[in-house]
Amino acid sequence: MPIEINENEIPDFNTALPQMVATIEILEVTQEPSKSHAPMDLIKFQILAPDNITHAGQLCAVAGRTGRQYVSYSKGALVRSVAALRKVGLEIPAHFSIPTAEEVQSKAYTTIPQIQSVTAGLKGCRFLCRINTEPQYETDTGRWDGKPKLDENGQKIVRGYDTVIDLGRAESKLELNGAPFTGGPF
């Protein structure tokens, strides 16, 4: 017997979400140099909850979306990145050394062990944190760094949305095995 489906009750994964608080799980943390030759963590995550929301009259799937967050340890971003990691409860030492761009580019020294040995352990951890979606546009090159294509009205053509997290927001809380992380400020 066929199943009856109301199209309006099928959540859409490829829609913008409003800024909201969600539960995420860290799937993977990889450490790689940024394009500007600074140490960086690439954090891949999946949203666990809420399941769906209604936004702008449309049912939007939330749980199951995946995303990535880049945490740069360049001189310009270092203070902000370390503050965000401490805010979620990670114990980052007060003293550490960072490699120069030349050391990273030559692959002689590409990480900050005092920080990245801590962040590498985030896999499987769950956070309650603020999420957002950012539009990704079709480009003339098909890559992120190309010139955006415009529709007949001169508007950029959206090809989808990337989900991003903000670990530095007040809502960010780290849980280990379902229990609040005791090292944090909450």
C-alpha positions as CSV (number, residue, x, y, z in Angstrom):
1,M,0.0,0.0,0.0
2,P,1.5,3.4,-1.0
3,I,2.3,5.9,1.7
4,E,0.6,9.3,1.4
5,I,3.0,12.3,1.7
6,N,2.2,15.9,2.1
7,E,5.0,17.8,0.4
8,N,4.6,20.7,3.0
9,E,5.5,18.2,5.8
10,I,8.9,17.2,4.3
11,P,11.7,19.2,5.8
12,D,14.2,20.9,3.5
13,F,17.9,20.5,4.2
14,N,19.0,23.1,1.7
15,T,17.5,26.2,3.3
16,A,18.8,29.1,5.3
17,L,18.3,28.8,9.1
18,P,17.9,31.7,11.5
19,Q,20.6,32.1,14.1
20,M,19.7,29.6,16.8
21,V,21.0,27.5,19.6
22,A,21.4,23.8,18.7
23,T,23.1,20.7,20.0
24,I,26.1,19.6,17.9
25,E,28.5,16.7,18.0
26,I,32.1,17.0,16.8
27,L,32.7,14.4,14.1
28,E,36.4,15.1,13.4
29,V,39.2,17.6,14.2
30,T,42.0,17.8,11.6
31,Q,45.0,20.0,12.0
32,E,46.3,21.6,8.8
33,P,47.9,24.9,7.8
34,S,45.6,27.7,6.6
35,K,46.0,29.3,3.2
36,S,47.9,32.1,4.9
37,H,50.3,29.5,6.4
38,A,49.1,29.6,10.0
39,P,48.3,26.6,12.2
40,M,44.6,25.8,12.0
41,D,42.0,23.3,13.2
42,L,39.2,22.2,10.9
43,I,36.3,21.1,13.1
44,K,33.6,19.0,11.3
45,F,30.3,18.7,13.2
46,Q,26.8,17.4,12.9
47,I,23.7,18.9,14.4
48,L,21.8,16.6,16.7
49,A,18.9,18.8,17.8
50,P,16.4,20.2,17.2
51,D,15.0,17.9,14.6
52,N,13.1,20.6,12.5
53,I,12.0,24.2,12.8
54,T,9.6,26.3,10.8
55,H,11.3,29.4,9.4
56,A,9.7,31.9,7.0
57,G,6.7,29.5,6.7
58,Q,8.8,26.6,5.6
59,L,9.6,23.4,7.5
60,C,13.4,23.2,7.7
61,A,15.4,20.1,8.7
62,V,18.0,20.9,11.3
63,A,19.2,17.7,12.9
64,G,21.5,15.8,10.5
65,R,23.0,18.9,8.9
66,T,26.8,18.9,8.9
67,G,29.2,21.7,8.8
68,R,32.7,22.8,9.4
69,Q,34.4,25.4,11.4
70,Y,37.9,26.7,10.9
71,V,39.8,27.8,14.0
72,S,42.9,29.8,13.0
73,Y,45.9,30.3,15.1
74,S,47.3,33.1,13.1
75,K,48.7,36.1,15.0
76,G,45.6,38.1,14.2
77,A,43.1,35.4,15.3
78,L,45.0,33.7,18.1
79,V,43.6,35.6,21.0
80,R,40.0,35.3,19.8
81,S,40.5,31.6,19.0
82,V,42.0,30.7,22.3
83,A,39.3,32.7,24.2
84,A,36.6,30.8,22.3
85,L,38.2,27.4,23.2
86,R,38.5,28.4,26.8
87,K,34.9,29.6,26.8
88,V,33.6,26.1,26.0
89,G,35.7,24.7,28.9
90,L,39.0,23.6,27.3
91,E,42.0,24.2,29.4
92,I,44.5,26.0,27.2
93,P,47.8,26.9,28.8
94,A,48.8,30.5,29.1
95,H,52.2,30.1,27.5
96,F,52.8,28.6,24.1
97,S,54.9,29.2,21.0
98,I,53.5,29.6,17.5
99,P,55.4,28.9,14.3
100,T,56.2,31.5,11.7
101,A,54.5,31.5,8.3
102,E,57.8,30.3,6.8
103,E,58.0,27.4,9.2
104,V,54.4,26.4,8.4
105,Q,54.9,26.8,4.6
106,S,58.1,24.7,4.8
107,K,56.2,22.1,6.9
108,A,59.0,22.2,9.5
109,Y,56.6,23.3,12.2
110,T,52.8,23.3,11.4
111,T,51.0,23.0,14.7
112,I,50.8,24.4,18.2
113,P,51.1,21.3,20.4
114,Q,50.1,23.0,23.6
115,I,46.7,24.0,22.0
116,Q,46.1,21.4,19.3
117,S,46.8,18.4,21.5
118,V,43.7,19.6,23.5
119,T,41.5,20.3,20.5
120,A,42.3,17.0,18.9
121,G,40.4,15.4,21.8
122,L,37.1,17.1,20.9
123,K,36.0,14.3,18.6
124,G,32.7,12.8,19.9
125,C,32.1,15.8,22.3
126,R,28.8,17.5,22.2
127,F,28.1,21.2,22.5
128,L,25.1,23.4,23.0
129,C,26.0,26.4,20.8
130,R,24.8,29.1,18.4
131,I,24.6,28.1,14.8
132,N,24.0,30.0,11.7
133,T,23.9,29.4,7.9
134,E,25.8,31.3,5.3
135,P,24.8,31.4,1.7
136,Q,27.1,29.9,-0.9
137,Y,26.9,31.3,-4.3
138,E,27.3,29.9,-7.8
139,T,30.5,31.3,-9.3
140,D,32.0,31.6,-12.8
141,T,34.8,29.2,-11.8
142,G,32.6,26.8,-9.8
143,R,34.9,27.4,-6.8
144,W,34.4,29.4,-3.7
145,D,36.8,32.1,-4.8
146,G,35.2,32.8,-8.2
147,K,33.1,35.8,-9.1
148,P,29.4,35.2,-8.1
149,K,27.0,34.6,-10.9
150,L,24.0,36.9,-11.1
151,D,20.4,36.1,-12.1
152,E,18.3,38.2,-14.5
153,N,17.5,40.6,-11.6
154,G,21.2,41.2,-10.8
155,Q,21.0,39.1,-7.6
156,K,23.6,36.5,-6.6
157,I,22.5,33.0,-7.3
158,V,22.5,30.9,-4.1
159,R,23.5,27.3,-4.6
160,G,23.2,26.3,-1.0
161,Y,23.9,27.1,2.6
162,D,26.9,26.2,4.8
163,T,26.2,25.7,8.5
164,V,28.6,27.3,10.8
165,I,29.1,27.4,14.6
166,D,30.2,30.1,17.0
167,L,32.1,28.5,19.8
168,G,32.8,31.9,21.4
169,R,29.1,32.7,22.2
170,A,27.6,32.5,25.7
171,E,25.4,29.5,24.7
172,S,28.4,27.3,23.9
173,K,28.8,24.5,26.5
174,L,30.9,21.4,26.2
175,E,29.6,18.1,27.4
176,L,31.6,14.9,27.7
177,N,29.6,11.7,27.6
178,G,26.4,13.7,28.3
179,A,27.7,15.4,31.4
180,P,28.8,19.0,31.6
181,F,32.5,19.6,31.2
182,T,33.7,20.6,34.7
183,G,36.7,22.6,33.5
184,G,34.6,25.3,32.0
185,P,33.2,28.7,33.1
186,F,29.6,27.5,33.4
